[in-house]
Amino acid sequence: MMNLLSRLDPRSGLRYVLILQLAIAGVLIASDVLGVVPSPFKERVELPTGPISPGDQRREYRTDRSDPSLLPQDGPLDVPVPEAFPNRLDFSVQEVEGLGRILLLSGQIEVDDSARFASYLSDMQEKPDLVALHSPGGVVSEALSIGKQVRGAELATAVLAGSMCVSSCPYVLAGGEERIVSLRGIVGMHQHYYDQPRLIPVVFAVEGIQKGQGETMQHLIDLGVDPSLMLFSLNTPPEEIYALIKEELVDTRIATQIID
C-alpha cells in the first residue's frame, strides 16, 4: 500500500478533484439556468385537491389559472374574476352593490407593474372604494411597491369571494388601511424567489436572499401586519401554497375584517 501511495502523483489527484468540482458546478449551473436537471434527492409529493380545511392547507401552486375546486362553491361571486390569470396585472373598475367602486387588480405581478399601477391610479377621476385582488403573485419588489402605493393613497384592499391572492400578492393586500378577506377566497403564502444575478457565489446569493426577506418583514411591520406571517412563507416550498384559515388571517392581521 505504501509503495502504491508513493507512486501516486499529488498533481494527478488534484486534477481529478478539480474535474469533479467542475462537473458538479456544471450540473448546478444547468439546473439553475436551464431548469432541466431535477433533484435526485427530492421525492415528488402528491398534494390533496379540493376545498381548504384546518390542517389541510397545502395545495399545488399554479400561475396560469385559479383553481375553483379550492373555493367553496356556494353563493355568488362579489366581483367577476378571470379563471385564467393575465400574464401581467390588469386593472379594471366595477361598481358593485354594497361594496361601491371596485378597482380590480388581476393577473401575475411583473416588472414595471408598480409603475403601471401608479399611472392608472393617478389617471382615475374618482378614488376607488376598494382595491380587490386576484393574483398568483410574481415579482416581490413590485408587490411591495404596489402595497406601499395603496397605503399612501389611503385605500382599502380585499380578497373577495372566488378570488385568490397568493405568493407575493399578500404584500399588496397588506397595503390596505382596511384589509377585507372573504372566507370564500384564498390568501396563500410560500417561499419566494428574490432577484439575484446568475452564477454568483453562494455566500452572496444567501446574503441577497436574507436582505430580501428583511425588506419583506419590514414592509409588513410598517403596514401593521404581524411579521409572523412570514413563517407560513418560509415553511412552504415554492411549488406549493399554504392557504391561511380564518384564525391565521386574523392573528397575523393580514385581514382586519373577515366576511362570508
C-alpha positions as protocol buffer text, in pm:
chain_id: "A"
residue {
  index: 1
  type: MET
  ca { x: 0 y: 0 z: 0 }
}
residue {
  index: 2
  type: MET
  ca { x: 280 y: 243 z: 88 }
}
residue {
  index: 3
  type: ASN
  ca { x: 453 y: 169 z: -243 }
}
residue {
  index: 4
  type: LEU
  ca { x: 130 y: 240 z: -427 }
}
residue {
  index: 5
  type: LEU
  ca { x: 78 y: 569 z: -246 }
}
residue {
  index: 6
  type: SER
  ca { x: 435 y: 671 z: -312 }
}
residue {
  index: 7
  type: ARG
  ca { x: 382 y: 621 z: -685 }
}
residue {
  index: 8
  type: LEU
  ca { x: 72 y: 847 z: -695 }
}
residue {
  index: 9
  type: ASP
  ca { x: 133 y: 1194 z: -830 }
}
residue {
  index: 10
  type: PRO
  ca { x: -34 y: 1452 z: -599 }
}
residue {
  index: 11
  type: ARG
  ca { x: -90 y: 1673 z: -901 }
}
residue {
  index: 12
  type: SER
  ca { x: -289 y: 1394 z: -1065 }
}
residue {
  index: 13
  type: GLY
  ca { x: -515 y: 1366 z: -760 }
}
residue {
  index: 14
  type: LEU
  ca { x: -566 y: 1740 z: -755 }
}
residue {
  index: 15
  type: ARG
  ca { x: -656 y: 1729 z: -1121 }
}
residue {
  index: 16
  type: TYR
  ca { x: -925 y: 1469 z: -1054 }
}
residue {
  index: 17
  type: VAL
  ca { x: -1069 y: 1678 z: -770 }
}
residue {
  index: 18
  type: LEU
  ca { x: -1079 y: 1983 z: -996 }
}
residue {
  index: 19
  type: ILE
  ca { x: -1253 y: 1786 z: -1271 }
}
residue {
  index: 20
  type: LEU
  ca { x: -1511 y: 1661 z: -1019 }
}
residue {
  index: 21
  type: GLN
  ca { x: -1574 y: 2014 z: -890 }
}
residue {
  index: 22
  type: LEU
  ca { x: -1619 y: 2143 z: -1245 }
}
residue {
  index: 23
  type: ALA
  ca { x: -1864 y: 1861 z: -1318 }
}
residue {
  index: 24
  type: ILE
  ca { x: -2068 y: 1941 z: -1006 }
}
residue {
  index: 25
  type: ALA
  ca { x: -2064 y: 2312 z: -1095 }
}
residue {
  index: 26
  type: GLY
  ca { x: -2183 y: 2226 z: -1444 }
}
residue {
  index: 27
  type: VAL
  ca { x: -2478 y: 2031 z: -1307 }
}
residue {
  index: 28
  type: LEU
  ca { x: -2571 y: 2312 z: -1068 }
}
residue {
  index: 29
  type: ILE
  ca { x: -2546 y: 2575 z: -1343 }
}
residue {
  index: 30
  type: ALA
  ca { x: -2756 y: 2364 z: -1579 }
}
residue {
  index: 31
  type: SER
  ca { x: -3023 y: 2311 z: -1315 }
}
residue {
  index: 32
  type: ASP
  ca { x: -3029 y: 2682 z: -1224 }
}
residue {
  index: 33
  type: VAL
  ca { x: -3010 y: 2838 z: -1568 }
}
residue {
  index: 34
  type: LEU
  ca { x: -3183 y: 2580 z: -1785 }
}
residue {
  index: 35
  type: GLY
  ca { x: -3408 y: 2423 z: -1527 }
}
residue {
  index: 36
  type: VAL
  ca { x: -3359 y: 2082 z: -1688 }
}
residue {
  index: 37
  type: VAL
  ca { x: -3191 y: 1881 z: -1413 }
}
residue {
  index: 38
  type: PRO
  ca { x: -3431 y: 1750 z: -1148 }
}
residue {
  index: 39
  type: SER
  ca { x: -3306 y: 1696 z: -798 }
}
residue {
  index: 40
  type: PRO
  ca { x: -3241 y: 1324 z: -735 }
}
residue {
  index: 41
  type: PHE
  ca { x: -3293 y: 1373 z: -361 }
}
residue {
  index: 42
  type: LYS
  ca { x: -3641 y: 1530 z: -365 }
}
residue {
  index: 43
  type: GLU
  ca { x: -3938 y: 1297 z: -379 }
}
residue {
  index: 44
  type: ARG
  ca { x: -4247 y: 1422 z: -557 }
}
residue {
  index: 45
  type: VAL
  ca { x: -4533 y: 1455 z: -309 }
}
residue {
  index: 46
  type: GLU
  ca { x: -4889 y: 1435 z: -435 }
}
residue {
  index: 47
  type: LEU
  ca { x: -5082 y: 1722 z: -282 }
}
residue {
  index: 48
  type: PRO
  ca { x: -5451 y: 1697 z: -200 }
}
residue {
  index: 49
  type: THR
  ca { x: -5712 y: 1883 z: -401 }
}
residue {
  index: 50
  type: GLY
  ca { x: -6045 y: 2036 z: -315 }
}
residue {
  index: 51
  type: PRO
  ca { x: -6150 y: 2298 z: -59 }
}
residue {
  index: 52
  type: ILE
  ca { x: -5915 y: 2405 z: 220 }
}
residue {
  index: 53
  type: SER
  ca { x: -5985 y: 2298 z: 578 }
}
residue {
  index: 54
  type: PRO
  ca { x: -5785 y: 2343 z: 902 }
}
residue {
  index: 55
  type: GLY
  ca { x: -5479 y: 2117 z: 895 }
}
residue {
  index: 56
  type: ASP
  ca { x: -5529 y: 2053 z: 522 }
}
residue {
  index: 57
  type: GLN
  ca { x: -5399 y: 2378 z: 377 }
}
residue {
  index: 58
  type: ARG
  ca { x: -5125 y: 2293 z: 126 }
}
residue {
  index: 59
  type: ARG
  ca { x: -5206 y: 2288 z: -242 }
}
residue {
  index: 60
  type: GLU
  ca { x: -5021 y: 2296 z: -574 }
}
residue {
  index: 61
  type: TYR
  ca { x: -4903 y: 2643 z: -676 }
}
residue {
  index: 62
  type: ARG
  ca { x: -5018 y: 2748 z: -1022 }
}
residue {
  index: 63
  type: THR
  ca { x: -4959 y: 3074 z: -1206 }
}
residue {
  index: 64
  type: ASP
  ca { x: -5166 y: 3002 z: -1518 }
}
residue {
  index: 65
  type: ARG
  ca { x: -5513 y: 2989 z: -1367 }
}
residue {
  index: 66
  type: SER
  ca { x: -5701 y: 2980 z: -1041 }
}
residue {
  index: 67
  type: ASP
  ca { x: -5836 y: 2650 z: -912 }
}
residue {
  index: 68
  type: PRO
  ca { x: -6210 y: 2676 z: -843 }
}
residue {
  index: 69
  type: SER
  ca { x: -6200 y: 2346 z: -651 }
}
residue {
  index: 70
  type: LEU
  ca { x: -6014 y: 2520 z: -366 }
}
residue {
  index: 71
  type: LEU
  ca { x: -6300 y: 2758 z: -307 }
}
residue {
  index: 72
  type: PRO
  ca { x: -6641 y: 2694 z: -154 }
}
residue {
  index: 73
  type: GLN
  ca { x: -6892 y: 2679 z: -438 }
}
residue {
  index: 74
  type: ASP
  ca { x: -7193 y: 2818 z: -253 }
}
residue {
  index: 75
  type: GLY
  ca { x: -7303 y: 3174 z: -318 }
}
residue {
  index: 76
  type: PRO
  ca { x: -7234 y: 3425 z: -597 }
}
residue {
  index: 77
  type: LEU
  ca { x: -6902 y: 3598 z: -662 }
}
residue {
  index: 78
  type: ASP
  ca { x: -6867 y: 3950 z: -526 }
}
residue {
  index: 79
  type: VAL
  ca { x: -6672 y: 4058 z: -835 }
}
residue {
  index: 80
  type: PRO
  ca { x: -6638 y: 3860 z: -1162 }
}
residue {
  index: 81
  type: VAL
  ca { x: -6274 y: 3746 z: -1196 }
}
residue {
  index: 82
  type: PRO
  ca { x: -6097 y: 3560 z: -1478 }
}
residue {
  index: 83
  type: GLU
  ca { x: -6016 y: 3194 z: -1417 }
}
residue {
  index: 84
  type: ALA
  ca { x: -5701 y: 3224 z: -1632 }
}
residue {
  index: 85
  type: PHE
  ca { x: -5464 y: 3477 z: -1480 }
}
residue {
  index: 86
  type: PRO
  ca { x: -5349 y: 3753 z: -1719 }
}
residue {
  index: 87
  type: ASN
  ca { x: -4974 y: 3746 z: -1788 }
}
residue {
  index: 88
  type: ARG
  ca { x: -4934 y: 4072 z: -1601 }
}
residue {
  index: 89
  type: LEU
  ca { x: -5153 y: 4287 z: -1381 }
}
residue {
  index: 90
  type: ASP
  ca { x: -5474 y: 4400 z: -1542 }
}
residue {
  index: 91
  type: PHE
  ca { x: -5669 y: 4695 z: -1397 }
}
residue {
  index: 92
  type: SER
  ca { x: -6046 y: 4731 z: -1426 }
}
residue {
  index: 93
  type: VAL
  ca { x: -6316 y: 4927 z: -1244 }
}
residue {
  index: 94
  type: GLN
  ca { x: -6654 y: 4784 z: -1148 }
}
residue {
  index: 95
  type: GLU
  ca { x: -6948 y: 4917 z: -950 }
}
residue {
  index: 96
  type: VAL
  ca { x: -7064 y: 4653 z: -702 }
}
residue {
  index: 97
  type: GLU
  ca { x: -7373 y: 4690 z: -488 }
}
residue {
  index: 98
  type: GLY
  ca { x: -7280 y: 4703 z: -121 }
}
residue {
  index: 99
  type: LEU
  ca { x: -6909 y: 4748 z: -196 }
}
residue {
  index: 100
  type: GLY
  ca { x: -6906 y: 5058 z: -413 }
}
residue {
  index: 101
  type: ARG
  ca { x: -6647 y: 5142 z: -676 }
}
residue {
  index: 102
  type: ILE
  ca { x: -6404 y: 4848 z: -704 }
}
residue {
  index: 103
  type: LEU
  ca { x: -6060 y: 4865 z: -865 }
}
residue {
  index: 104
  type: LEU
  ca { x: -5978 y: 4503 z: -953 }
}
residue {
  index: 105
  type: LEU
  ca { x: -5613 y: 4402 z: -987 }
}
residue {
  index: 106
  type: SER
  ca { x: -5593 y: 4062 z: -1156 }
}
residue {
  index: 107
  type: GLY
  ca { x: -5304 y: 3866 z: -1303 }
}
residue {
  index: 108
  type: GLN
  ca { x: -4938 y: 3800 z: -1246 }
}
residue {
  index: 109
  type: ILE
  ca { x: -4724 y: 4076 z: -1093 }
}
residue {
  index: 110
  type: GLU
  ca { x: -4443 y: 4154 z: -1336 }
}
residue {
  index: 111
  type: VAL
  ca { x: -4162 y: 4408 z: -1373 }
}
residue {
  index: 112
  type: ASP
  ca { x: -4291 y: 4768 z: -1412 }
}
residue {
  index: 113
  type: ASP
  ca { x: -4641 y: 4677 z: -1289 }
}
residue {
  index: 114
  type: SER
  ca { x: -4594 y: 4909 z: -989 }
}
residue {
  index: 115
  type: ALA
  ca { x: -4527 y: 5198 z: -1228 }
}
residue {
  index: 116
  type: ARG
  ca { x: -4830 y: 5098 z: -1436 }
}
residue {
  index: 117
  type: PHE
  ca { x: -5044 y: 5087 z: -1122 }
}
residue {
  index: 118
  type: ALA
  ca { x: -4924 y: 5432 z: -1014 }
}
residue {
  index: 119
  type: SER
  ca { x: -5009 y: 5574 z: -1357 }
}
residue {
  index: 120
  type: TYR
  ca { x: -5353 y: 5408 z: -1364 }
}
residue {
  index: 121
  type: LEU
  ca { x: -5436 y: 5526 z: -1013 }
}
residue {
  index: 122
  type: SER
  ca { x: -5333 y: 5885 z: -1085 }
}
residue {
  index: 123
  type: ASP
  ca { x: -5548 y: 5889 z: -1401 }
}
residue {
  index: 124
  type: MET
  ca { x: -5862 y: 5779 z: -1216 }
}
residue {
  index: 125
  type: GLN
  ca { x: -6107 y: 6064 z: -1186 }
}
residue {
  index: 126
  type: GLU
  ca { x: -6270 y: 5913 z: -879 }
}
residue {
  index: 127
  type: LYS
  ca { x: -6090 y: 5734 z: -596 }
}
residue {
  index: 128
  type: PRO
  ca { x: -6193 y: 5367 z: -565 }
}
residue {
  index: 129
  type: ASP
  ca { x: -6369 y: 5250 z: -251 }
}
residue {
  index: 130
  type: LEU
  ca { x: -6177 y: 4922 z: -258 }
}
residue {
  index: 131
  type: VAL
  ca { x: -5882 y: 4758 z: -432 }
}
residue {
  index: 132
  type: ALA
  ca { x: -5978 y: 4395 z: -496 }
}
residue {
  index: 133
  type: LEU
  ca { x: -5704 y: 4140 z: -566 }
}
residue {
  index: 134
  type: HIS
  ca { x: -5696 y: 3824 z: -777 }
}
residue {
  index: 135
  type: SER
  ca { x: -5335 y: 3730 z: -842 }
}
residue {
  index: 136
  type: PRO
  ca { x: -5091 y: 3435 z: -826 }
}
residue {
  index: 137
  type: GLY
  ca { x: -4820 y: 3680 z: -721 }
}
residue {
  index: 138
  type: GLY
  ca { x: -4494 y: 3741 z: -902 }
}
residue {
  index: 139
  type: VAL
  ca { x: -4205 y: 3983 z: -859 }
}
residue {
  index: 140
  type: VAL
  ca { x: -4175 y: 4052 z: -485 }
}
residue {
  index: 141
  type: SER
  ca { x: -4025 y: 4401 z: -518 }
}
residue {
  index: 142
  type: GLU
  ca { x: -4314 y: 4508 z: -744 }
}
residue {
  index: 143
  type: ALA
  ca { x: -4571 y: 4374 z: -496 }
}
residue {
  index: 144
  type: LEU
  ca { x: -4403 y: 4562 z: -211 }
}
residue {
  index: 145
  type: SER
  ca { x: -4408 y: 4883 z: -414 }
}
residue {
  index: 146
  type: ILE
  ca { x: -4775 y: 4846 z: -504 }
}
residue {
  index: 147
  type: GLY
  ca { x: -4862 y: 4776 z: -142 }
}
residue {
  index: 148
  type: LYS
  ca { x: -4686 y: 5097 z: -35 }
}
residue {
  index: 149
  type: GLN
  ca { x: -4871 y: 5295 z: -301 }
}
residue {
  index: 150
  type: VAL
  ca { x: -5204 y: 5155 z: -181 }
}
residue {
  index: 151
  type: ARG
  ca { x: -5125 y: 5266 z: 174 }
}
residue {
  index: 152
  type: GLY
  ca { x: -5005 y: 5606 z: 55 }
}
residue {
  index: 153
  type: ALA
  ca { x: -5338 y: 5657 z: -124 }
}
residue {
  index: 154
  type: GLU
  ca { x: -5524 y: 5552 z: 195 }
}
residue {
  index: 155
  type: LEU
  ca { x: -5715 y: 5277 z: 16 }
}
residue {
  index: 156
  type: ALA
  ca { x: -5874 y: 4959 z: 147 }
}
residue {
  index: 157
  type: THR
  ca { x: -5788 y: 4620 z: -2 }
}
residue {
  index: 158
  type: ALA
  ca { x: -5984 y: 4296 z: -33 }
}
residue {
  index: 159
  type: VAL
  ca { x: -5975 y: 3935 z: -141 }
}
residue {
  index: 160
  type: LEU
  ca { x: -6337 y: 3868 z: -229 }
}
residue {
  index: 161
  type: ALA
  ca { x: -6540 y: 3553 z: -293 }
}
residue {
  index: 162
  type: GLY
  ca { x: -6394 y: 3349 z: -579 }
}
residue {
  index: 163
  type: SER
  ca { x: -6062 y: 3535 z: -572 }
}
residue {
  index: 164
  type: MET
  ca { x: -5709 y: 3419 z: -489 }
}
residue {
  index: 165
  type: CYS
  ca { x: -5421 y: 3628 z: -355 }
}
residue {
  index: 166
  type: VAL
  ca { x: -5113 y: 3411 z: -315 }
}
residue {
  index: 167
  type: SER
  ca { x: -4731 y: 3418 z: -323 }
}
residue {
  index: 168
  type: SER
  ca { x: -4628 y: 3788 z: -326 }
}
residue {
  index: 169
  type: CYS
  ca { x: -4987 y: 3917 z: -368 }
}
residue {
  index: 170
  type: PRO
  ca { x: -5049 y: 3934 z: 12 }
}
residue {
  index: 171
  type: TYR
  ca { x: -4786 y: 4210 z: 28 }
}
residue {
  index: 172
  type: VAL
  ca { x: -5025 y: 4419 z: -184 }
}
residue {
  index: 173
  type: LEU
  ca { x: -5315 y: 4318 z: 41 }
}
residue {
  index: 174
  type: ALA
  ca { x: -5109 y: 4437 z: 340 }
}
residue {
  index: 175
  type: GLY
  ca { x: -5112 y: 4789 z: 196 }
}
residue {
  index: 176
  type: GLY
  ca { x: -5480 y: 4842 z: 266 }
}
residue {
  index: 177
  type: GLU
  ca { x: -5575 y: 5057 z: 564 }
}
residue {
  index: 178
  type: GLU
  ca { x: -5862 y: 4809 z: 595 }
}
residue {
  index: 179
  type: ARG
  ca { x: -5796 y: 4455 z: 471 }
}
residue {
  index: 180
  type: ILE
  ca { x: -6109 y: 4257 z: 393 }
}
residue {
  index: 181
  type: VAL
  ca { x: -6088 y: 3884 z: 324 }
}
residue {
  index: 182
  type: SER
  ca { x: -6379 y: 3661 z: 228 }
}
residue {
  index: 183
  type: LEU
  ca { x: -6390 y: 3307 z: 363 }
}
residue {
  index: 184
  type: ARG
  ca { x: -6482 y: 3215 z: 5 }
}
residue {
  index: 185
  type: GLY
  ca { x: -6148 y: 3348 z: -119 }
}
residue {
  index: 186
  type: ILE
  ca { x: -5788 y: 3230 z: -71 }
}
residue {
  index: 187
  type: VAL
  ca { x: -5488 y: 3410 z: 79 }
}
residue {
  index: 188
  type: GLY
  ca { x: -5178 y: 3193 z: 49 }
}
residue {
  index: 189
  type: MET
  ca { x: -4804 y: 3202 z: 116 }
}
residue {
  index: 190
  type: HIS
  ca { x: -4488 y: 3020 z: 8 }
}
residue {
  index: 191
  type: GLN
  ca { x: -4112 y: 3068 z: -24 }
}
residue {
  index: 192
  type: HIS
  ca { x: -4016 y: 3343 z: -266 }
}
residue {
  index: 193
  type: TYR
  ca { x: -3754 y: 3387 z: -533 }
}
residue {
  index: 194
  type: TYR
  ca { x: -3573 y: 3716 z: -477 }
}
residue {
  index: 195
  type: ASP
  ca { x: -3397 y: 3884 z: -769 }
}
residue {
  index: 196
  type: GLN
  ca { x: -3039 y: 3753 z: -781 }
}
residue {
  index: 197
  type: PRO
  ca { x: -2769 y: 3776 z: -1050 }
}
residue {
  index: 198
  type: ARG
  ca { x: -2697 y: 3438 z: -1204 }
}
residue {
  index: 199
  type: LEU
  ca { x: -2380 y: 3242 z: -1130 }
}
residue {
  index: 200
  type: ILE
  ca { x: -2272 y: 3439 z: -824 }
}
residue {
  index: 201
  type: PRO
  ca { x: -2102 y: 3277 z: -524 }
}
residue {
  index: 202
  type: VAL
  ca { x: -2343 y: 3109 z: -283 }
}
residue {
  index: 203
  type: VAL
  ca { x: -2241 y: 3337 z: 5 }
}
residue {
  index: 204
  type: PHE
  ca { x: -2355 y: 3644 z: -189 }
}
residue {
  index: 205
  type: ALA
  ca { x: -2677 y: 3476 z: -303 }
}
residue {
  index: 206
  type: VAL
  ca { x: -2762 y: 3390 z: 59 }
}
residue {
  index: 207
  type: GLU
  ca { x: -2685 y: 3747 z: 164 }
}
residue {
  index: 208
  type: GLY
  ca { x: -2919 y: 3879 z: -105 }
}
residue {
  index: 209
  type: ILE
  ca { x: -3199 y: 3643 z: -2 }
}
residue {
  index: 210
  type: GLN
  ca { x: -3166 y: 3746 z: 361 }
}
residue {
  index: 211
  type: LYS
  ca { x: -3177 y: 4112 z: 259 }
}
residue {
  index: 212
  type: GLY
  ca { x: -3492 y: 4049 z: 57 }
}
residue {
  index: 213
  type: GLN
  ca { x: -3659 y: 3869 z: 346 }
}
residue {
  index: 214
  type: GLY
  ca { x: -3563 y: 4154 z: 579 }
}
residue {
  index: 215
  type: GLU
  ca { x: -3721 y: 4409 z: 345 }
}
residue {
  index: 216
  type: THR
  ca { x: -4036 y: 4200 z: 322 }
}
residue {
  index: 217
  type: MET
  ca { x: -4066 y: 4170 z: 701 }
}
residue {
  index: 218
  type: GLN
  ca { x: -4008 y: 4544 z: 742 }
}
residue {
  index: 219
  type: HIS
  ca { x: -4283 y: 4606 z: 486 }
}
residue {
  index: 220
  type: LEU
  ca { x: -4528 y: 4404 z: 694 }
}
residue {
  index: 221
  type: ILE
  ca { x: -4425 y: 4577 z: 1018 }
}
residue {
  index: 222
  type: ASP
  ca { x: -4460 y: 4923 z: 862 }
}
residue {
  index: 223
  type: LEU
  ca { x: -4810 y: 4839 z: 744 }
}
residue {
  index: 224
  type: GLY
  ca { x: -4930 y: 4695 z: 1075 }
}
residue {
  index: 225
  type: VAL
  ca { x: -4917 y: 4327 z: 980 }
}
residue {
  index: 226
  type: ASP
  ca { x: -4756 y: 4080 z: 1219 }
}
residue {
  index: 227
  type: PRO
  ca { x: -4428 y: 3963 z: 1061 }
}
residue {
  index: 228
  type: SER
  ca { x: -4505 y: 3612 z: 1190 }
}
residue {
  index: 229
  type: LEU
  ca { x: -4697 y: 3588 z: 861 }
}
residue {
  index: 230
  type: MET
  ca { x: -4355 y: 3511 z: 708 }
}
residue {
  index: 231
  type: LEU
  ca { x: -4343 y: 3179 z: 894 }
}
residue {
  index: 232
  type: PHE
  ca { x: -4611 y: 3043 z: 660 }
}
residue {
  index: 233
  type: SER
  ca { x: -4398 y: 3161 z: 370 }
}
residue {
  index: 234
  type: LEU
  ca { x: -4064 y: 3026 z: 492 }
}
residue {
  index: 235
  type: ASN
  ca { x: -4208 y: 2685 z: 583 }
}
residue {
  index: 236
  type: THR
  ca { x: -4377 y: 2622 z: 246 }
}
residue {
  index: 237
  type: PRO
  ca { x: -4183 y: 2510 z: -66 }
}
residue {
  index: 238
  type: PRO
  ca { x: -4214 y: 2736 z: -372 }
}
residue {
  index: 239
  type: GLU
  ca { x: -4407 y: 2474 z: -569 }
}
residue {
  index: 240
  type: GLU
  ca { x: -4678 y: 2468 z: -301 }
}
residue {
  index: 241
  type: ILE
  ca { x: -4913 y: 2724 z: -148 }
}
residue {
  index: 242
  type: TYR
  ca { x: -5020 y: 2733 z: 217 }
}
residue {
  index: 243
  type: ALA
  ca { x: -5372 y: 2877 z: 238 }
}
residue {
  index: 244
  type: LEU
  ca { x: -5444 y: 3067 z: 558 }
}
residue {
  index: 245
  type: ILE
  ca { x: -5755 y: 2986 z: 759 }
}
residue {
  index: 246
  type: LYS
  ca { x: -5966 y: 3242 z: 946 }
}
residue {
  index: 247
  type: GLU
  ca { x: -5768 y: 3233 z: 1273 }
}
residue {
  index: 248
  type: GLU
  ca { x: -5436 y: 3279 z: 1090 }
}
residue {
  index: 249
  type: LEU
  ca { x: -5571 y: 3567 z: 884 }
}
residue {
  index: 250
  type: VAL
  ca { x: -5691 y: 3745 z: 1197 }
}
residue {
  index: 251
  type: ASP
  ca { x: -5397 y: 3663 z: 1425 }
}
residue {
  index: 252
  type: THR
  ca { x: -5139 y: 3793 z: 1174 }
}
residue {
  index: 253
  type: ARG
  ca { x: -5358 y: 4095 z: 1094 }
}
residue {
  index: 254
  type: ILE
  ca { x: -5323 y: 4039 z: 721 }
}
residue {
  index: 255
  type: ALA
  ca { x: -5703 y: 4064 z: 746 }
}
residue {
  index: 256
  type: THR
  ca { x: -5870 y: 4330 z: 956 }
}
residue {
  index: 257
  type: GLN
  ca { x: -6219 y: 4217 z: 858 }
}
residue {
  index: 258
  type: ILE
  ca { x: -6349 y: 3871 z: 767 }
}
residue {
  index: 259
  type: ILE
  ca { x: -6662 y: 3836 z: 554 }
}
residue {
  index: 260
  type: ASP
  ca { x: -6851 y: 3530 z: 432 }
}
